[in-house]
Amino acid sequence: MKFQGKTSFRVRYAETDKMGIVYHANYLTWFEVGRSELFRDLELPYTVFEEQGLALTIIEASCHYRQPAFYDDDITVLTKVNIYSRKVTFSYLVYREKTLLAEGKTVHVFINDQGRVIDARSHVLWQQLQAAVGEREKEDF
């Protein structure tokens, strides 16, 4: 299953260092914002996962920094997701207007409430994801 989303916000002063440049670790936080909003757009926020005894845990994260971001920049994070039965991969593009600032990737696995990797196809959430993504795939981006 594939889907993509778009999230925009302004760089907060607390996200910058003494030089006024966004601290590198904040991009990972922005990735989280992008994926959280993507699932919220599908009407499946993480609370739905938790209610069903599921979670997504990160097993890999990477970020390639291309240009710096600065305080008060208007940032857009484009998030694409590929959902498989046991893992979910996200790719991210971070822009200031048309300038690509960073690109990244995170890989997650579905785990149950005991912390064990599981196959999500046997859970109600899987059918909910299929239905939500199927509806969105019909829409133009």
Secondary structure, DSSP 4 states (H G I P E B T S, - for coil): -EEEEEEEEEPPGGGB-TTSBBPTTHHHHHHHHHHHHHHHHTT--HHHHHHTTEEEEEEEEEEEE-S--BTT-EEEEEEEEEE-SSEEEEEEEEEETTEEEEEEEEEEEEEETTS-B--GGGSHHHHHHHHHHHHHHTS--
